[in-house]
Amino acid sequence: MSNFNLKYEKVICAVLLTCLVGATAWAKIDSFLQKDKDLFENPDAFLKLQKGHPNCLYPASLKYLRKQGLVKSANVHCPALEHWKAYHPQDKLAVVFASQYISNPSSAMGHTFLKFIRNDSEDLMNTTIGFLAAIDPKKVNPFSYIYKGLFGEFDGVFDEGYYFTKIREYSHMEARDVWEYELNFTNEEIDLLLDLIWELRLNFKIPYHYTHQNCGSFLLDMLLWVKQKSLTFYSYRTPMDTLIVLNNENLILKEVYRPSLRANMLNSYLDLSPSEKTQVLDSVEKSVLTGPSSVGVDQTILEYLQLEKYKLETYSGDPPKSFKEFENQVLLDRAK
């Protein structure tokens, strides 16, 4: 058995532990090996089953062990990994929190995801990665939904996309306010985080628990692993708890608040005079401007129509002709 394979055994165990116990994994490698020595009695055979070089399958674990002097660097080209990482900017990193959404039980406590930022990119074109439960609505009922979520019988999956799709979904269609928290992570640490996500999504089936291994707690475990911080948590952790821990550990640099379309509309409406509020309500009810209108009235109506348009396009298709005619009337009035 080669010396590399003996040390590689620790790599695999460490990755497994990362899935099972989060950020405390590395401190428990040796004790884990003592208890489960038969897990990898033949690392050579294990390696032969892998569909790729260890550097390409477990880049985060190997980076860590190289840093500890346990394995030597190997010059291996990993085109799939490199192509995937090139898709995600690495200038800055943020955690994004979308407020509660009661219509979806799994988001009743809010939702968190990661945002990868490029300095010279349009903000909405930055990329995101989140951790969520893979749920087939056709195969679950309310009882099984709750049971499987509480006992980790849903598979956890990494969801990737562009920031504008998340803003459209959360801020526009679901009327959820969004807070963005830029994190104190170096480029090297962001690169290591991407390696870890690649490693986990490629090699492991991760259960999703509503209470302690959810969109927030699992991301927090990964972030703390990259920072090599080992913390003790309660068994129940919400997405909001993730933000509290990050703040307590001084990992948050700044906060950016993005109100939802609904919040913008309500704020505009509250700024109107009583007569203007009445005109807005009458105009919306009749789908036509009921008289000469102020800039504030037009703006409030347009914000309402924009919110309704997202709902119609999502659930009913194109808005009706009367909707478009009303929108055009307000736009023309607003342009005067």
BALOBA-1460 file (C-alpha; in Angstrom, 3 decimals):
// residues 336
<rec num="1" residu="m" x="0.000" y="0.000" z="0.000"/>
<rec num="2" residu="s" x="1.522" y="3.312" z="-1.095"/>
<rec num="3" residu="n" x="2.326" y="6.099" z="1.330"/>
<rec num="4" residu="f" x="0.046" y="8.428" z="-0.625"/>
<rec num="5" residu="n" x="-2.887" y="6.046" z="-0.273"/>
<rec num="6" residu="l" x="-2.375" y="5.745" z="3.464"/>
<rec num="7" residu="k" x="-2.654" y="9.511" z="3.746"/>
<rec num="8" residu="y" x="-5.435" y="9.686" z="1.198"/>
<rec num="9" residu="e" x="-7.491" y="7.521" z="3.540"/>
<rec num="10" residu="k" x="-7.561" y="10.529" z="5.849"/>
<rec num="11" residu="v" x="-8.741" y="12.689" z="2.985"/>
<rec num="12" residu="i" x="-11.818" y="10.571" z="2.362"/>
<rec num="13" residu="c" x="-12.673" y="10.270" z="6.044"/>
<rec num="14" residu="a" x="-12.311" y="14.021" z="6.476"/>
<rec num="15" residu="v" x="-14.677" y="14.703" z="3.603"/>
<rec num="16" residu="l" x="-17.222" y="12.289" z="5.033"/>
<rec num="17" residu="l" x="-16.932" y="13.972" z="8.391"/>
<rec num="18" residu="t" x="-17.429" y="17.359" z="6.801"/>
<rec num="19" residu="c" x="-20.804" y="16.118" z="5.549"/>
<rec num="20" residu="l" x="-21.735" y="14.564" z="8.872"/>
<rec num="21" residu="v" x="-20.587" y="17.043" z="11.477"/>
<rec num="22" residu="g" x="-19.738" y="20.198" z="9.577"/>
<rec num="23" residu="a" x="-16.965" y="22.537" z="10.584"/>
<rec num="24" residu="t" x="-15.672" y="20.363" z="13.432"/>
<rec num="25" residu="a" x="-14.633" y="17.600" z="11.021"/>
<rec num="26" residu="w" x="-10.896" y="18.049" z="10.883"/>
<rec num="27" residu="a" x="-10.414" y="17.880" z="14.644"/>
<rec num="28" residu="k" x="-11.980" y="14.416" z="14.674"/>
<rec num="29" residu="i" x="-10.142" y="12.703" z="11.823"/>
<rec num="30" residu="d" x="-7.818" y="10.583" z="13.938"/>
<rec num="31" residu="s" x="-10.458" y="9.406" z="16.411"/>
<rec num="32" residu="f" x="-12.762" y="8.591" z="13.501"/>
<rec num="33" residu="l" x="-10.075" y="6.431" z="11.905"/>
<rec num="34" residu="q" x="-9.563" y="4.546" z="15.149"/>
<rec num="35" residu="k" x="-13.264" y="3.721" z="15.410"/>
<rec num="36" residu="d" x="-13.793" y="2.849" z="11.748"/>
<rec num="37" residu="k" x="-10.486" y="1.373" z="10.630"/>
<rec num="38" residu="d" x="-12.265" y="-1.133" z="8.408"/>
<rec num="39" residu="l" x="-13.984" y="1.607" z="6.399"/>
<rec num="40" residu="f" x="-11.101" y="1.807" z="3.948"/>
<rec num="41" residu="e" x="-9.039" y="-1.315" z="4.496"/>
<rec num="42" residu="n" x="-7.931" y="-1.173" z="0.880"/>
<rec num="43" residu="p" x="-7.521" y="2.422" z="-0.330"/>
<rec num="44" residu="d" x="-5.958" y="1.170" z="-3.568"/>
<rec num="45" residu="a" x="-9.180" y="-0.592" z="-4.472"/>
<rec num="46" residu="f" x="-11.174" y="2.457" z="-3.455"/>
<rec num="47" residu="l" x="-9.106" y="4.727" z="-5.687"/>
<rec num="48" residu="k" x="-9.627" y="2.454" z="-8.687"/>
<rec num="49" residu="l" x="-13.384" y="2.935" z="-8.335"/>
<rec num="50" residu="q" x="-13.092" y="6.716" z="-8.560"/>
<rec num="51" residu="k" x="-14.020" y="8.318" z="-11.865"/>
<rec num="52" residu="g" x="-11.151" y="10.756" z="-11.990"/>
<rec num="53" residu="h" x="-7.970" y="11.837" z="-10.259"/>
<rec num="54" residu="p" x="-8.242" y="12.574" z="-6.492"/>
<rec num="55" residu="n" x="-7.048" y="16.152" z="-7.140"/>
<rec num="56" residu="c" x="-10.089" y="16.694" z="-9.332"/>
<rec num="57" residu="l" x="-12.580" y="14.857" z="-7.114"/>
<rec num="58" residu="y" x="-11.491" y="16.130" z="-3.682"/>
<rec num="59" residu="p" x="-9.701" y="19.452" z="-4.319"/>
<rec num="60" residu="a" x="-10.629" y="21.080" z="-0.990"/>
<rec num="61" residu="s" x="-9.534" y="18.146" z="1.159"/>
<rec num="62" residu="l" x="-6.235" y="17.800" z="-0.674"/>
<rec num="63" residu="k" x="-5.550" y="21.531" z="-0.409"/>
<rec num="64" residu="y" x="-6.048" y="21.304" z="3.328"/>
<rec num="65" residu="l" x="-3.801" y="18.278" z="3.719"/>
<rec num="66" residu="r" x="-1.102" y="19.827" z="1.545"/>
<rec num="67" residu="k" x="-1.178" y="22.858" z="3.806"/>
<rec num="68" residu="q" x="-0.681" y="20.543" z="6.778"/>
<rec num="69" residu="g" x="2.247" y="18.828" z="5.015"/>
<rec num="70" residu="l" x="0.461" y="15.469" z="4.834"/>
<rec num="71" residu="v" x="0.525" y="15.139" z="1.045"/>
<rec num="72" residu="k" x="2.675" y="16.652" z="-1.669"/>
<rec num="73" residu="s" x="1.383" y="18.871" z="-4.443"/>
<rec num="74" residu="a" x="0.613" y="17.218" z="-7.746"/>
<rec num="75" residu="n" x="0.384" y="19.041" z="-11.064"/>
<rec num="76" residu="v" x="-2.904" y="17.653" z="-12.384"/>
<rec num="77" residu="h" x="-5.123" y="19.365" z="-14.957"/>
<rec num="78" residu="c" x="-8.828" y="19.262" z="-13.997"/>
<rec num="79" residu="p" x="-10.723" y="20.865" z="-16.922"/>
<rec num="80" residu="a" x="-14.236" y="20.250" z="-15.560"/>
<rec num="81" residu="l" x="-13.381" y="21.752" z="-12.176"/>
<rec num="82" residu="e" x="-11.564" y="24.707" z="-13.719"/>
<rec num="83" residu="h" x="-14.428" y="25.418" z="-16.133"/>
<rec num="84" residu="w" x="-16.998" y="25.304" z="-13.305"/>
<rec num="85" residu="k" x="-14.957" y="27.601" z="-11.046"/>
<rec num="86" residu="a" x="-14.435" y="30.087" z="-13.901"/>
<rec num="87" residu="y" x="-18.228" y="30.481" z="-14.029"/>
<rec num="88" residu="h" x="-18.294" y="31.797" z="-10.436"/>
<rec num="89" residu="p" x="-16.546" y="35.150" z="-9.713"/>
<rec num="90" residu="q" x="-14.032" y="35.143" z="-6.871"/>
<rec num="91" residu="d" x="-13.412" y="38.850" z="-6.134"/>
<rec num="92" residu="k" x="-15.882" y="39.013" z="-3.249"/>
<rec num="93" residu="l" x="-18.291" y="36.738" z="-1.393"/>
<rec num="94" residu="a" x="-21.635" y="37.511" z="0.234"/>
<rec num="95" residu="v" x="-24.395" y="35.680" z="2.067"/>
<rec num="96" residu="v" x="-27.858" y="36.745" z="0.927"/>
<rec num="97" residu="f" x="-30.909" y="36.424" z="3.177"/>
<rec num="98" residu="a" x="-34.438" y="36.473" z="1.753"/>
<rec num="99" residu="s" x="-37.147" y="37.156" z="4.326"/>
<rec num="100" residu="q" x="-39.790" y="34.672" z="5.412"/>
<rec num="101" residu="y" x="-42.242" y="33.240" z="2.894"/>
<rec num="102" residu="i" x="-45.197" y="31.650" z="4.662"/>
<rec num="103" residu="s" x="-46.622" y="30.102" z="1.471"/>
<rec num="104" residu="n" x="-43.644" y="27.732" z="1.414"/>
<rec num="105" residu="p" x="-43.108" y="25.871" z="4.731"/>
<rec num="106" residu="s" x="-39.434" y="25.232" z="3.985"/>
<rec num="107" residu="s" x="-38.898" y="29.026" z="3.701"/>
<rec num="108" residu="a" x="-41.008" y="29.987" z="6.720"/>
<rec num="109" residu="m" x="-37.809" y="31.027" z="8.519"/>
<rec num="110" residu="g" x="-36.291" y="32.744" z="5.489"/>
<rec num="111" residu="h" x="-33.713" y="31.504" z="3.017"/>
<rec num="112" residu="t" x="-29.967" y="32.064" z="2.657"/>
<rec num="113" residu="f" x="-27.622" y="31.501" z="-0.261"/>
<rec num="114" residu="l" x="-24.139" y="32.503" z="-1.375"/>
<rec num="115" residu="k" x="-23.388" y="35.234" z="-3.898"/>
<rec num="116" residu="f" x="-20.080" y="35.254" z="-5.789"/>
<rec num="117" residu="i" x="-19.138" y="38.768" z="-6.881"/>
<rec num="118" residu="r" x="-16.962" y="40.094" z="-9.692"/>
<rec num="119" residu="n" x="-15.814" y="43.683" z="-9.147"/>
<rec num="120" residu="d" x="-16.289" y="44.756" z="-12.765"/>
<rec num="121" residu="s" x="-19.586" y="42.913" z="-13.328"/>
<rec num="122" residu="e" x="-23.149" y="44.169" z="-13.352"/>
<rec num="123" residu="d" x="-24.450" y="43.202" z="-9.909"/>
<rec num="124" residu="l" x="-27.425" y="41.179" z="-11.136"/>
<rec num="125" residu="m" x="-25.113" y="39.127" z="-13.377"/>
<rec num="126" residu="n" x="-23.119" y="37.768" z="-10.438"/>
<rec num="127" residu="t" x="-23.678" y="34.115" z="-9.601"/>
<rec num="128" residu="t" x="-25.276" y="32.320" z="-6.673"/>
<rec num="129" residu="i" x="-25.066" y="28.930" z="-4.991"/>
<rec num="130" residu="g" x="-27.594" y="27.731" z="-2.439"/>
<rec num="131" residu="f" x="-28.323" y="24.516" z="-0.565"/>
<rec num="132" residu="l" x="-31.922" y="23.314" z="-0.613"/>
<rec num="133" residu="a" x="-34.129" y="20.245" z="-0.408"/>
<rec num="134" residu="a" x="-34.881" y="18.329" z="-3.600"/>
<rec num="135" residu="i" x="-38.677" y="17.971" z="-3.390"/>
<rec num="136" residu="d" x="-41.007" y="16.464" z="-5.973"/>
<rec num="137" residu="p" x="-44.452" y="17.997" z="-5.257"/>
<rec num="138" residu="k" x="-46.116" y="15.009" z="-6.938"/>
<rec num="139" residu="k" x="-44.600" y="12.580" z="-4.430"/>
<rec num="140" residu="v" x="-45.242" y="14.367" z="-1.140"/>
<rec num="141" residu="n" x="-48.323" y="15.260" z="0.874"/>
<rec num="142" residu="p" x="-48.444" y="17.693" z="3.837"/>
<rec num="143" residu="f" x="-47.696" y="14.911" z="6.353"/>
<rec num="144" residu="s" x="-44.754" y="13.383" z="4.459"/>
<rec num="145" residu="y" x="-43.466" y="16.888" z="3.679"/>
<rec num="146" residu="i" x="-43.126" y="17.668" z="7.381"/>
<rec num="147" residu="y" x="-41.914" y="14.192" z="8.361"/>
<rec num="148" residu="k" x="-39.239" y="13.919" z="5.678"/>
<rec num="149" residu="g" x="-38.032" y="17.443" z="6.301"/>
<rec num="150" residu="l" x="-37.675" y="16.914" z="10.049"/>
<rec num="151" residu="f" x="-35.942" y="13.535" z="9.760"/>
<rec num="152" residu="g" x="-33.624" y="14.284" z="6.848"/>
<rec num="153" residu="e" x="-35.306" y="12.127" z="4.212"/>
<rec num="154" residu="f" x="-35.048" y="14.778" z="1.514"/>
<rec num="155" residu="d" x="-31.827" y="14.944" z="-0.463"/>
<rec num="156" residu="g" x="-29.965" y="18.220" z="-0.209"/>
<rec num="157" residu="v" x="-28.827" y="19.711" z="-3.514"/>
<rec num="158" residu="f" x="-26.744" y="22.704" z="-4.552"/>
<rec num="159" residu="d" x="-28.737" y="25.202" z="-6.593"/>
<rec num="160" residu="e" x="-26.767" y="27.488" z="-8.941"/>
<rec num="161" residu="g" x="-27.740" y="30.446" z="-11.065"/>
<rec num="162" residu="y" x="-27.493" y="34.180" z="-11.654"/>
<rec num="163" residu="y" x="-28.390" y="36.754" z="-9.031"/>
<rec num="164" residu="f" x="-31.087" y="38.319" z="-11.220"/>
<rec num="165" residu="t" x="-33.072" y="35.058" z="-11.194"/>
<rec num="166" residu="k" x="-33.057" y="35.061" z="-7.382"/>
<rec num="167" residu="i" x="-34.142" y="38.707" z="-7.225"/>
<rec num="168" residu="r" x="-36.924" y="37.982" z="-9.699"/>
<rec num="169" residu="e" x="-38.089" y="34.979" z="-7.670"/>
<rec num="170" residu="y" x="-37.770" y="36.319" z="-4.140"/>
<rec num="171" residu="s" x="-38.067" y="40.099" z="-4.424"/>
<rec num="172" residu="h" x="-40.468" y="40.375" z="-7.339"/>
<rec num="173" residu="m" x="-42.687" y="37.286" z="-7.502"/>
<rec num="174" residu="e" x="-42.734" y="36.363" z="-3.789"/>
<rec num="175" residu="a" x="-42.508" y="39.955" z="-2.442"/>
<rec num="176" residu="r" x="-39.663" y="39.107" z="-0.056"/>
<rec num="177" residu="d" x="-37.158" y="41.678" z="1.147"/>
<rec num="178" residu="v" x="-33.518" y="40.745" z="0.567"/>
<rec num="179" residu="w" x="-30.428" y="41.570" z="2.639"/>
<rec num="180" residu="e" x="-26.930" y="41.040" z="1.302"/>
<rec num="181" residu="y" x="-23.975" y="40.628" z="3.686"/>
<rec num="182" residu="e" x="-20.503" y="40.918" z="2.196"/>
<rec num="183" residu="l" x="-18.110" y="38.565" z="3.970"/>
<rec num="184" residu="n" x="-14.520" y="38.999" z="5.082"/>
<rec num="185" residu="f" x="-13.096" y="36.303" z="2.789"/>
<rec num="186" residu="t" x="-9.903" y="36.475" z="0.751"/>
<rec num="187" residu="n" x="-9.697" y="35.358" z="-2.876"/>
<rec num="188" residu="e" x="-7.849" y="32.246" z="-1.721"/>
<rec num="189" residu="e" x="-10.605" y="31.406" z="0.752"/>
<rec num="190" residu="i" x="-13.323" y="31.915" z="-1.856"/>
<rec num="191" residu="d" x="-11.410" y="29.576" z="-4.163"/>
<rec num="192" residu="l" x="-11.214" y="26.963" z="-1.385"/>
<rec num="193" residu="l" x="-14.950" y="27.312" z="-0.722"/>
<rec num="194" residu="l" x="-15.694" y="26.601" z="-4.373"/>
<rec num="195" residu="d" x="-13.427" y="23.549" z="-4.191"/>
<rec num="196" residu="l" x="-15.384" y="22.313" z="-1.177"/>
<rec num="197" residu="i" x="-18.758" y="22.818" z="-2.859"/>
<rec num="198" residu="w" x="-17.494" y="20.990" z="-5.942"/>
<rec num="199" residu="e" x="-16.242" y="18.152" z="-3.756"/>
<rec num="200" residu="l" x="-19.496" y="17.738" z="-1.853"/>
<rec num="201" residu="r" x="-21.866" y="18.059" z="-4.802"/>
<rec num="202" residu="l" x="-19.834" y="15.638" z="-6.886"/>
<rec num="203" residu="n" x="-19.225" y="12.844" z="-4.388"/>
<rec num="204" residu="f" x="-21.815" y="12.788" z="-1.657"/>
<rec num="205" residu="k" x="-25.523" y="12.450" z="-0.997"/>
<rec num="206" residu="i" x="-26.274" y="15.011" z="1.717"/>
<rec num="207" residu="p" x="-29.546" y="14.837" z="3.693"/>
<rec num="208" residu="y" x="-31.533" y="18.025" z="4.204"/>
<rec num="209" residu="h" x="-32.931" y="18.688" z="7.695"/>
<rec num="210" residu="y" x="-35.261" y="21.616" z="8.316"/>
<rec num="211" residu="t" x="-33.964" y="22.033" z="11.856"/>
<rec num="212" residu="h" x="-30.170" y="21.716" z="11.725"/>
<rec num="213" residu="q" x="-28.876" y="21.006" z="8.208"/>
<rec num="214" residu="n" x="-30.773" y="23.527" z="6.156"/>
<rec num="215" residu="c" x="-29.997" y="26.303" z="3.675"/>
<rec num="216" residu="g" x="-28.382" y="28.420" z="6.377"/>
<rec num="217" residu="s" x="-26.710" y="25.975" z="8.739"/>
<rec num="218" residu="f" x="-25.040" y="23.935" z="5.997"/>
<rec num="219" residu="l" x="-23.645" y="27.049" z="4.318"/>
<rec num="220" residu="l" x="-22.406" y="28.228" z="7.702"/>
<rec num="221" residu="d" x="-20.624" y="24.905" z="8.279"/>
<rec num="222" residu="m" x="-18.821" y="25.289" z="4.958"/>
<rec num="223" residu="l" x="-17.882" y="28.912" z="5.613"/>
<rec num="224" residu="l" x="-16.504" y="28.081" z="9.057"/>
<rec num="225" residu="w" x="-14.609" y="25.101" z="7.654"/>
<rec num="226" residu="v" x="-12.865" y="27.373" z="5.154"/>
<rec num="227" residu="k" x="-11.980" y="29.774" z="8.000"/>
<rec num="228" residu="q" x="-10.928" y="26.810" z="10.176"/>
<rec num="229" residu="k" x="-13.250" y="27.869" z="12.982"/>
<rec num="230" residu="s" x="-14.752" y="25.188" z="15.220"/>
<rec num="231" residu="l" x="-17.915" y="26.254" z="17.064"/>
<rec num="232" residu="t" x="-20.540" y="24.460" z="19.137"/>
<rec num="233" residu="f" x="-24.167" y="24.938" z="18.123"/>
<rec num="234" residu="y" x="-27.603" y="24.076" z="19.396"/>
<rec num="235" residu="s" x="-29.323" y="21.242" z="17.536"/>
<rec num="236" residu="y" x="-31.862" y="23.692" z="16.067"/>
<rec num="237" residu="r" x="-30.496" y="26.374" z="13.729"/>
<rec num="238" residu="t" x="-32.438" y="28.774" z="11.501"/>
<rec num="239" residu="p" x="-31.126" y="30.806" z="8.541"/>
<rec num="240" residu="m" x="-31.200" y="33.872" z="10.792"/>
<rec num="241" residu="d" x="-28.883" y="32.081" z="13.246"/>
<rec num="242" residu="t" x="-26.367" y="31.813" z="10.407"/>
<rec num="243" residu="l" x="-26.225" y="35.603" z="10.130"/>
<rec num="244" residu="i" x="-25.915" y="36.005" z="13.900"/>
<rec num="245" residu="v" x="-22.922" y="33.642" z="14.023"/>
<rec num="246" residu="l" x="-21.221" y="35.322" z="11.059"/>
<rec num="247" residu="n" x="-21.668" y="38.703" z="12.717"/>
<rec num="248" residu="n" x="-20.397" y="37.450" z="16.094"/>
<rec num="249" residu="e" x="-17.309" y="36.029" z="14.376"/>
<rec num="250" residu="n" x="-16.653" y="39.414" z="12.695"/>
<rec num="251" residu="l" x="-17.003" y="37.896" z="9.238"/>
<rec num="252" residu="i" x="-19.508" y="40.470" z="7.920"/>
<rec num="253" residu="l" x="-18.024" y="43.568" z="6.258"/>
<rec num="254" residu="k" x="-21.151" y="45.424" z="5.191"/>
<rec num="255" residu="e" x="-24.892" y="45.075" z="4.655"/>
<rec num="256" residu="v" x="-26.992" y="46.034" z="1.630"/>
<rec num="257" residu="y" x="-30.798" y="46.082" z="1.839"/>
<rec num="258" residu="r" x="-32.893" y="45.451" z="-1.268"/>
<rec num="259" residu="p" x="-36.613" y="46.033" z="-0.634"/>
<rec num="260" residu="s" x="-39.102" y="43.942" z="-2.548"/>
<rec num="261" residu="l" x="-41.399" y="45.417" z="-5.182"/>
<rec num="262" residu="r" x="-44.224" y="45.149" z="-2.683"/>
<rec num="263" residu="a" x="-42.245" y="47.059" z="-0.043"/>
<rec num="264" residu="n" x="-41.417" y="49.800" z="-2.570"/>
<rec num="265" residu="m" x="-45.068" y="50.049" z="-3.581"/>
<rec num="266" residu="l" x="-46.265" y="50.290" z="0.031"/>
<rec num="267" residu="n" x="-43.671" y="52.945" z="0.850"/>
<rec num="268" residu="s" x="-44.731" y="54.982" z="-2.177"/>
<rec num="269" residu="y" x="-48.392" y="54.594" z="-1.232"/>
<rec num="270" residu="l" x="-47.797" y="55.689" z="2.373"/>
<rec num="271" residu="d" x="-46.091" y="58.873" z="1.150"/>
<rec num="272" residu="l" x="-49.250" y="59.971" z="-0.705"/>
<rec num="273" residu="s" x="-51.876" y="62.372" z="0.561"/>
<rec num="274" residu="p" x="-55.341" y="60.982" z="1.463"/>
<rec num="275" residu="s" x="-56.831" y="62.163" z="-1.834"/>
<rec num="276" residu="e" x="-53.952" y="60.630" z="-3.814"/>
<rec num="277" residu="k" x="-54.376" y="57.315" z="-2.006"/>
<rec num="278" residu="t" x="-58.053" y="57.324" z="-2.946"/>
<rec num="279" residu="q" x="-57.175" y="58.005" z="-6.581"/>
<rec num="280" residu="v" x="-54.687" y="55.122" z="-6.637"/>
<rec num="281" residu="l" x="-57.262" y="52.685" z="-5.255"/>
<rec num="282" residu="d" x="-59.996" y="53.867" z="-7.628"/>
<rec num="283" residu="s" x="-57.686" y="53.745" z="-10.661"/>
<rec num="284" residu="v" x="-56.438" y="50.250" z="-9.868"/>
<rec num="285" residu="e" x="-59.977" y="48.994" z="-9.289"/>
<rec num="286" residu="k" x="-61.227" y="50.411" z="-12.620"/>
<rec num="287" residu="s" x="-57.974" y="49.795" z="-14.575"/>
<rec num="288" residu="v" x="-57.949" y="53.391" z="-15.818"/>
<rec num="289" residu="l" x="-56.667" y="56.701" z="-14.478"/>
<rec num="290" residu="t" x="-59.643" y="58.409" z="-12.848"/>
<rec num="291" residu="g" x="-58.371" y="61.950" z="-13.352"/>
<rec num="292" residu="p" x="-55.283" y="64.147" z="-13.499"/>
<rec num="293" residu="s" x="-52.608" y="62.431" z="-11.434"/>
<rec num="294" residu="s" x="-49.430" y="63.435" z="-9.653"/>
<rec num="295" residu="v" x="-46.014" y="61.869" z="-10.154"/>
<rec num="296" residu="g" x="-46.460" y="60.011" z="-6.863"/>
<rec num="297" residu="v" x="-49.789" y="58.513" z="-7.954"/>
<rec num="298" residu="d" x="-48.371" y="57.363" z="-11.294"/>
<rec num="299" residu="q" x="-45.281" y="55.882" z="-9.617"/>
<rec num="300" residu="t" x="-47.326" y="53.965" z="-7.060"/>
<rec num="301" residu="i" x="-49.645" y="52.548" z="-9.712"/>
<rec num="302" residu="l" x="-46.712" y="51.521" z="-11.916"/>
<rec num="303" residu="e" x="-45.068" y="49.717" z="-8.988"/>
<rec num="304" residu="y" x="-48.339" y="47.903" z="-8.310"/>
<rec num="305" residu="l" x="-48.694" y="46.945" z="-11.984"/>
<rec num="306" residu="q" x="-45.111" y="45.708" z="-12.111"/>
<rec num="307" residu="l" x="-45.755" y="43.468" z="-9.115"/>
<rec num="308" residu="e" x="-48.958" y="42.130" z="-10.645"/>
<rec num="309" residu="k" x="-47.256" y="41.582" z="-14.009"/>
<rec num="310" residu="y" x="-44.668" y="39.268" z="-12.424"/>
<rec num="311" residu="k" x="-47.462" y="37.245" z="-10.826"/>
<rec num="312" residu="l" x="-49.475" y="37.045" z="-14.046"/>
<rec num="313" residu="e" x="-46.475" y="36.068" z="-16.177"/>
<rec num="314" residu="t" x="-45.503" y="33.396" z="-13.668"/>
<rec num="315" residu="y" x="-48.872" y="31.783" z="-13.041"/>
<rec num="316" residu="s" x="-51.217" y="32.807" z="-15.863"/>
<rec num="317" residu="g" x="-49.114" y="33.714" z="-18.876"/>
<rec num="318" residu="d" x="-49.227" y="37.103" z="-20.588"/>
<rec num="319" residu="p" x="-51.257" y="39.876" z="-18.913"/>
<rec num="320" residu="p" x="-54.655" y="40.634" z="-20.527"/>
<rec num="321" residu="k" x="-55.075" y="43.428" z="-23.063"/>
<rec num="322" residu="s" x="-56.837" y="45.689" z="-20.521"/>
<rec num="323" residu="f" x="-53.846" y="45.387" z="-18.194"/>
<rec num="324" residu="k" x="-51.413" y="46.498" z="-20.905"/>
<rec num="325" residu="e" x="-53.654" y="49.394" z="-21.946"/>
<rec num="326" residu="f" x="-53.841" y="50.635" z="-18.358"/>
<rec num="327" residu="e" x="-50.065" y="50.329" z="-17.959"/>
<rec num="328" residu="n" x="-49.465" y="52.278" z="-21.190"/>
<rec num="329" residu="q" x="-51.861" y="55.012" z="-20.066"/>
<rec num="330" residu="v" x="-49.980" y="55.457" z="-16.761"/>
<rec num="331" residu="l" x="-46.596" y="55.380" z="-18.513"/>
<rec num="332" residu="l" x="-47.658" y="58.110" z="-20.921"/>
<rec num="333" residu="d" x="-48.991" y="60.227" z="-18.078"/>
<rec num="334" residu="r" x="-45.796" y="59.674" z="-16.090"/>
<rec num="335" residu="a" x="-43.709" y="60.845" z="-19.059"/>
<rec num="336" residu="k" x="-45.450" y="64.240" z="-19.275"/>
